[in-house]
Amino acid sequence: MELPQDFRALLDEALATSCEPERAIACFEAALEEESPACVRLNPWKRAHLPILDGAERVPWSEEGWRLLSRPVYTLHPLFHAGAYYVQDASSMFVGAVLRRVLRQPDILRRAEARPLQVLDLCAAPGGKTTDAAASLRKAFGDAFRLLANEVNPRRASVLRDNVAVWGDPDVSVCSLPVSRLGALKDRFDIILVDAPCSGEGMFRKEPQALSQWSPALVAECAALQRKILDGIAPALAPGGYLIYSTCTFNTRENEGSVARLLERPDFRALDLRSWMAEEEAAAQAAGEQLLWSPVGTGADGVRLLPGLVRGEGQFCALLQRGADEESPECGRLPAQPGEKDYPQPAADPDCPTGYRLDRSRWPNVPVDKQTALYFLHGDSLSLPDAPKGVLLLTYKDIPLGFVKNVGSRANNLHPKSRRIKMDVRL
């Protein structure tokens, strides 16, 4: 793969503080000639036997993440559509690992004991980091959290809503608001995730158009947007709260440079991910992978995951905290508890067939085989002559798929049109 000279210069700059930068660049270039690894992250609340996991290896920094031996056709897996797993790059899962470290902090535990933890995923589509965060929050706090996933682009927000509904967590809501509206919620959120729009250098291998569209001008444009986003959302972080910043790009303009902009505010400081993530680094090294550390503030490092040194598409991540002067009445104050009316309706409402809170006893449950499940997911009418008439809940491997209305001669398909499979599903 021929890389632009301007990109190589920025990569050299980004790796200047790394050990053996020439080796890192050689490994990166070699990785771009290889096939992208296939990875999935399991839904801990929808356990089922998944043949795709045969021979799979665990992602070192994610207990639910797996690298597969080969890339399956996920579209033809009913349990993918039921939310039993999410397809997500291993590098992207590192953001979830950072969040889990944050969730163990005494100040976060104290807040969660007082009232549901308030978390914002600001640039959330298509939903990989949102669903990862939801699983971690539920494991840590049960129902005692509220996760708001925002995507300003309405089309991408629709995809996000579908993916969150399929995942099934009832304490995740989706909205499509500008940063200015959310930033006006002063001191609201205990944790904010900002997976910022970027020049997509981590997409070069998976999406050839990302390479053809890359330019120094795009890098500058993205850096300006990232800084505007961080400036806009900073007031919504509660004093003492944590902000996780990430991109799927490698240059310092969009990573260390954007973090530096936020650190110009006197109430923000960078935290040292290298010390926070020592266990994850050891696990990565045991798996033959290497994390790269880069200064993002006084005594603090961010992390860069580079293809070739890790088996993934790459990621940058930094962790910041909003502080307060010890004399300030804001110091240690819990943010106000928002009412339920302050959140949009959860994407997985109580009648969502893939939602955790679905009361399956309200409808006859009809187990179906794989082919019938795929016909349902395709949007086809079904023939269920042995099933009772009325609304039925179809299941596959005892995991709910969705509803049909059986009128006797046929069962009308109630699967949402936005989630229907478009390809041929005949096995």
VENMO-V232419 format. One record per pair of residues at least 4 apart in sequence whose ideal C-beta (glycine too) atoms are under 7 Angstrom apart, sorted by the first residue. I is the first residue (numbers start at 1). J is the second residue. Records with the same first field share a line. If there is no record, write none. Layout:
# VENMO-V232419
I = J + J
This chain:
# VENMO-V232419
1 = 32 + 33 + 204
3 = 7 + 8
4 = 214
5 = 9
6 = 10 + 216
7 = 11 + 214
8 = 12
9 = 13
10 = 14 + 251
11 = 15 + 25 + 250
12 = 16
13 = 252
14 = 250 + 251 + 252 + 304
15 = 21 + 24 + 25
16 = 21
17 = 294 + 295
18 = 24 + 292
20 = 24
21 = 25
22 = 26
23 = 27
24 = 28 + 292 + 306 + 309
25 = 29
26 = 30
27 = 31 + 308 + 309
28 = 32 + 306 + 307 + 308
30 = 308
31 = 307 + 308
32 = 204 + 205 + 307
36 = 205 + 206 + 313
37 = 67 + 90 + 311 + 312
38 = 68 + 70 + 71
39 = 59 + 65 + 66 + 67 + 68 + 88 + 89 + 90
40 = 66 + 68 + 85 + 86 + 87 + 88
41 = 62 + 64 + 65 + 85 + 86 + 88 + 93 + 132
42 = 64 + 85
43 = 83 + 84 + 85 + 135 + 167
44 = 64 + 135 + 139
45 = 168 + 356
46 = 82 + 83 + 84 + 399
48 = 79 + 84 + 397 + 399
49 = 397
50 = 79 + 84 + 85
52 = 68 + 72
53 = 66
55 = 69
56 = 66 + 67 + 68 + 69
57 = 66 + 67
58 = 65 + 66
59 = 65 + 66 + 67 + 90 + 93
60 = 280 + 283 + 284 + 287 + 289
61 = 93 + 94 + 97 + 280 + 283 + 284
62 = 93 + 96 + 97
64 = 135
65 = 90 + 93
67 = 90 + 311
72 = 77
74 = 80 + 87
75 = 421 + 423
76 = 374 + 425
78 = 82 + 370 + 373 + 374 + 377 + 396 + 401
79 = 84 + 85 + 396 + 397 + 399
80 = 84 + 85
81 = 166 + 377 + 401 + 419
82 = 354 + 396 + 399 + 400 + 401
83 = 166 + 167 + 168 + 354
84 = 399
86 = 128 + 131 + 167
88 = 92 + 93 + 128
89 = 312 + 313
90 = 311 + 312
91 = 202 + 305 + 310 + 312 + 313 + 314 + 315
92 = 128 + 129 + 315
93 = 97 + 132
94 = 98 + 305 + 315 + 317
95 = 99 + 129 + 193 + 195 + 244 + 246 + 315 + 317
96 = 100 + 129 + 132 + 133 + 136
97 = 101 + 277 + 280
98 = 102 + 244 + 273 + 277 + 317 + 319
99 = 103 + 133 + 136 + 244
100 = 136
101 = 276 + 277
102 = 108 + 191 + 242
103 = 108 + 136 + 140
105 = 109
106 = 110
107 = 111 + 240
108 = 112 + 117 + 190
109 = 113
110 = 114
111 = 117 + 190 + 334
112 = 117 + 141 + 144
114 = 334
115 = 337
116 = 144 + 145 + 146
117 = 137 + 141 + 144 + 145 + 190
118 = 146 + 188 + 189 + 190 + 335 + 338
119 = 133 + 137 + 145 + 147 + 189 + 190 + 191
120 = 148 + 150 + 182 + 189 + 192 + 236
121 = 129 + 130 + 133 + 147 + 149 + 150 + 193
122 = 150 + 182 + 192 + 193 + 194 + 233
123 = 151 + 194 + 195 + 196 + 197
124 = 129 + 130 + 149 + 150 + 151 + 160
125 = 151 + 153 + 156 + 157 + 159 + 160
126 = 156 + 159 + 160 + 163
127 = 131 + 160 + 163 + 164
128 = 132
129 = 133 + 193 + 195
130 = 134 + 149 + 164 + 172
131 = 135 + 163 + 164 + 167
132 = 136
133 = 137 + 147 + 193
134 = 138 + 147 + 167 + 169 + 172
135 = 139
136 = 140
137 = 141 + 145 + 147
138 = 142 + 169
141 = 145
143 = 171
145 = 171
146 = 171 + 343
147 = 171 + 172
148 = 173 + 175 + 343
149 = 160 + 164 + 172 + 174
150 = 175 + 176 + 177 + 182
151 = 156 + 157 + 160 + 176
152 = 176 + 177 + 178
153 = 157
154 = 158 + 176
156 = 160
157 = 161 + 174 + 176
158 = 162 + 418
159 = 163
160 = 164 + 174
161 = 165 + 174 + 347
162 = 166 + 418 + 419
163 = 167
164 = 172 + 174 + 347 + 348
165 = 347 + 348 + 352 + 354
166 = 354
168 = 348 + 352 + 354 + 355 + 356
169 = 348 + 356
170 = 346 + 348 + 355 + 356 + 357
171 = 346
172 = 346 + 347
173 = 343 + 344 + 345 + 346 + 347
174 = 344 + 347
175 = 344
177 = 181 + 182
179 = 183 + 229 + 232 + 233
180 = 184 + 232
182 = 233 + 236
183 = 232 + 233 + 235 + 236
185 = 236
186 = 235 + 236
187 = 238 + 239 + 335
188 = 236 + 238 + 335 + 338
189 = 236 + 237 + 238 + 241
190 = 238 + 241 + 335
191 = 241 + 242
192 = 233 + 236 + 237 + 243
193 = 244
194 = 229 + 230 + 233 + 243 + 245
195 = 246
196 = 226 + 229 + 245 + 247
197 = 222 + 225
198 = 222 + 247 + 248 + 249 + 254
199 = 214 + 218 + 219 + 222 + 249 + 254
200 = 210 + 248 + 249
201 = 214 + 249 + 250 + 251
202 = 248 + 249 + 313 + 314 + 315
203 = 207 + 210 + 248 + 313
204 = 210 + 211
205 = 307 + 313
206 = 313
208 = 212
209 = 213
210 = 214
213 = 218
214 = 218
216 = 220
217 = 221
218 = 222
219 = 223 + 251 + 253 + 254
220 = 224 + 253
221 = 225
222 = 226 + 254
223 = 227 + 253 + 254 + 257 + 258
224 = 228
225 = 229
226 = 230 + 254 + 258
227 = 231 + 258 + 261
228 = 232
229 = 233
230 = 234 + 258 + 261 + 262
234 = 262 + 265
237 = 241 + 243 + 322
238 = 335
239 = 322 + 324 + 330 + 331 + 333
240 = 322 + 323 + 324 + 332
241 = 322
242 = 319 + 321
243 = 320
244 = 317 + 319
245 = 259 + 318 + 320
246 = 315 + 316 + 317
247 = 254 + 255 + 316
248 = 313 + 314 + 315
249 = 254 + 316
250 = 304 + 306 + 314 + 316
251 = 255
252 = 256 + 257
253 = 257
254 = 258
255 = 259 + 302 + 316
256 = 260 + 294 + 296 + 302
257 = 261
259 = 263 + 270 + 296 + 302 + 318
262 = 268 + 320
263 = 268 + 270 + 297
267 = 322 + 323 + 324
268 = 320 + 322
269 = 297 + 320 + 321 + 323
270 = 296 + 297 + 300 + 318 + 320
271 = 276 + 300 + 319 + 320 + 321
272 = 276 + 299 + 300 + 301
273 = 277 + 301 + 302 + 303 + 317 + 318 + 319
274 = 293 + 301
276 = 319
277 = 281 + 303
278 = 282
279 = 283
280 = 284
281 = 285 + 291
282 = 286
283 = 287
284 = 289 + 290 + 291 + 310
285 = 289 + 290
289 = 309 + 310 + 311
290 = 309
291 = 303 + 305
292 = 303 + 304 + 306 + 309
293 = 301 + 303
294 = 301 + 302 + 304
295 = 301
296 = 300 + 301 + 302 + 318
302 = 316 + 317 + 318
303 = 317
304 = 316
305 = 310 + 312 + 314 + 315
306 = 310 + 314
307 = 312 + 313 + 314
324 = 328 + 330 + 331
325 = 331
326 = 331
329 = 333
338 = 342 + 343
345 = 349
348 = 352 + 354 + 355 + 356
349 = 355
350 = 355 + 357 + 358
352 = 358
353 = 358 + 393 + 400 + 401 + 402 + 403
354 = 400
358 = 400
360 = 365 + 393 + 400
363 = 391 + 392 + 393
364 = 387 + 388 + 392
365 = 393 + 395
366 = 384 + 387 + 392 + 393 + 394 + 395
367 = 395
368 = 372 + 373 + 376 + 394 + 396
369 = 373
370 = 374 + 427
371 = 375 + 427
372 = 376 + 382
373 = 377 + 396 + 401
374 = 378 + 421 + 425
375 = 380 + 382 + 425
376 = 380 + 382 + 394 + 401 + 402 + 404 + 413 + 415
377 = 401 + 415 + 420 + 421
378 = 420 + 421 + 425
379 = 413 + 415 + 417 + 420
380 = 413
381 = 410 + 411 + 412 + 413
382 = 404 + 410 + 411 + 413
383 = 410 + 411
384 = 406 + 411
387 = 392 + 406
388 = 406
389 = 406 + 407 + 408
390 = 405 + 406
391 = 403 + 405
392 = 403 + 404 + 406 + 411
393 = 400 + 403
394 = 401 + 402 + 404
395 = 399 + 400 + 401
396 = 401
402 = 414 + 415
403 = 414
404 = 411 + 412 + 413 + 414
405 = 411 + 412 + 414
406 = 411
407 = 412
415 = 419 + 420
421 = 425
